[in-house]
């Protein structure tokens, strides 16, 4: 029997990564604190090991799916309950102020109202020098398939397809800006696959 | 080597390299040596060693003086402190990693601000181990 061929990662240049890892802003003598919301990635770990760095891998997709299911199946679930579920999902960040969040596609697993609650739960864990990286869309009709990401260097990302599963939501930059409190999309770059690569800053 | 049918509850202190293919619960200290958790190894323990290679399952904190490698069959849930951490394609990790050139020389995991089920203990010791219990499964 033939074995299933391994899915090979591909790479693309990112114009936003240099801003994300702008060392002039980050080097203040304290370790860089990075939260990875996707699965742990060998490229990213190798890249970050050049810095004095703490990486917290949360891999939050399964939590998002479980929370979405609870919201769908519950007749009356209030914002406070959803907020508590997100706080529980973020317990690994307890006591940590994160400088860089690698959100990747995670915004697109939640509907706008729920995304706002997630970012509300995350807000206390963000440092004053916070930056975030993620993906939105320019055109909401663009189908987006699941991918995982890694950072090869300060200008190059690796991506790996996760089958043909589509992301349940596709948010525009304005939807993400509407959901965020205290952080905003600073820059966006449209990619060939329809993803809008975004950089978030505080304020 | 701890074989695949062996379960150890307690503290392991070793001055030689160790391969775990069985199950260990407690703490593992290999001050200047390498620990390999084999593909069938299941470790629910805090680990302190010079180098650690994980092909099996580890649930606990890992401190390495030099390097931690999580191979394609490895699965780690816990906090890692090491100057170098390598995650091979397919390897799974959830937790935090403190890394970089300045990390890993003190041998203590700075996890005071992290939620971890297993707080690190001062486990470096030359004393002979009398607390380990070996149980054949």
HADDOCK unambig.tbl for C-alpha pairs under 7 A between the chains (distance, minus, plus):
assign (segid A and resid 40 and name CA) (segid B and resid 92 and name CA) 6.69 0.50 0.50
assign (segid A and resid 40 and name CA) (segid B and resid 93 and name CA) 5.81 0.50 0.50
assign (segid A and resid 41 and name CA) (segid B and resid 87 and name CA) 6.86 0.50 0.50
assign (segid A and resid 42 and name CA) (segid B and resid 86 and name CA) 6.34 0.50 0.50
assign (segid A and resid 42 and name CA) (segid B and resid 87 and name CA) 4.49 0.50 0.50
assign (segid A and resid 42 and name CA) (segid B and resid 88 and name CA) 5.89 0.50 0.50
assign (segid A and resid 42 and name CA) (segid B and resid 89 and name CA) 6.62 0.50 0.50
assign (segid A and resid 46 and name CA) (segid B and resid 86 and name CA) 6.77 0.50 0.50
assign (segid A and resid 49 and name CA) (segid B and resid 84 and name CA) 6.63 0.50 0.50
assign (segid A and resid 49 and name CA) (segid B and resid 99 and name CA) 5.57 0.50 0.50
assign (segid A and resid 49 and name CA) (segid B and resid 100 and name CA) 4.64 0.50 0.50
assign (segid A and resid 50 and name CA) (segid B and resid 100 and name CA) 5.54 0.50 0.50
assign (segid A and resid 50 and name CA) (segid B and resid 101 and name CA) 6.88 0.50 0.50
assign (segid A and resid 51 and name CA) (segid B and resid 100 and name CA) 5.19 0.50 0.50
assign (segid A and resid 52 and name CA) (segid B and resid 99 and name CA) 6.14 0.50 0.50
assign (segid A and resid 52 and name CA) (segid B and resid 100 and name CA) 4.54 0.50 0.50
assign (segid A and resid 52 and name CA) (segid B and resid 101 and name CA) 6.58 0.50 0.50
assign (segid A and resid 52 and name CA) (segid B and resid 102 and name CA) 6.61 0.50 0.50
assign (segid A and resid 53 and name CA) (segid B and resid 98 and name CA) 5.89 0.50 0.50
assign (segid A and resid 53 and name CA) (segid B and resid 99 and name CA) 5.50 0.50 0.50
assign (segid A and resid 53 and name CA) (segid B and resid 100 and name CA) 6.11 0.50 0.50
assign (segid A and resid 54 and name CA) (segid B and resid 96 and name CA) 6.79 0.50 0.50
assign (segid A and resid 54 and name CA) (segid B and resid 97 and name CA) 5.53 0.50 0.50
assign (segid A and resid 54 and name CA) (segid B and resid 98 and name CA) 4.42 0.50 0.50
assign (segid A and resid 54 and name CA) (segid B and resid 99 and name CA) 6.35 0.50 0.50
assign (segid A and resid 55 and name CA) (segid B and resid 96 and name CA) 5.39 0.50 0.50
assign (segid A and resid 55 and name CA) (segid B and resid 97 and name CA) 5.05 0.50 0.50
assign (segid A and resid 55 and name CA) (segid B and resid 98 and name CA) 6.48 0.50 0.50
assign (segid A and resid 56 and name CA) (segid B and resid 95 and name CA) 5.80 0.50 0.50
assign (segid A and resid 56 and name CA) (segid B and resid 96 and name CA) 4.12 0.50 0.50
assign (segid A and resid 56 and name CA) (segid B and resid 97 and name CA) 6.39 0.50 0.50
assign (segid A and resid 57 and name CA) (segid B and resid 94 and name CA) 5.40 0.50 0.50
assign (segid A and resid 57 and name CA) (segid B and resid 95 and name CA) 5.32 0.50 0.50
assign (segid A and resid 57 and name CA) (segid B and resid 96 and name CA) 5.91 0.50 0.50
assign (segid A and resid 58 and name CA) (segid B and resid 94 and name CA) 6.33 0.50 0.50
assign (segid A and resid 58 and name CA) (segid B and resid 95 and name CA) 6.77 0.50 0.50
assign (segid A and resid 92 and name CA) (segid B and resid 114 and name CA) 6.45 0.50 0.50
assign (segid A and resid 92 and name CA) (segid B and resid 115 and name CA) 5.94 0.50 0.50
assign (segid A and resid 93 and name CA) (segid B and resid 114 and name CA) 6.90 0.50 0.50
assign (segid A and resid 94 and name CA) (segid B and resid 113 and name CA) 6.71 0.50 0.50
assign (segid A and resid 94 and name CA) (segid B and resid 114 and name CA) 6.04 0.50 0.50
assign (segid A and resid 94 and name CA) (segid B and resid 115 and name CA) 6.60 0.50 0.50
assign (segid A and resid 95 and name CA) (segid B and resid 113 and name CA) 5.02 0.50 0.50
assign (segid A and resid 95 and name CA) (segid B and resid 114 and name CA) 6.59 0.50 0.50
assign (segid A and resid 96 and name CA) (segid B and resid 113 and name CA) 6.49 0.50 0.50
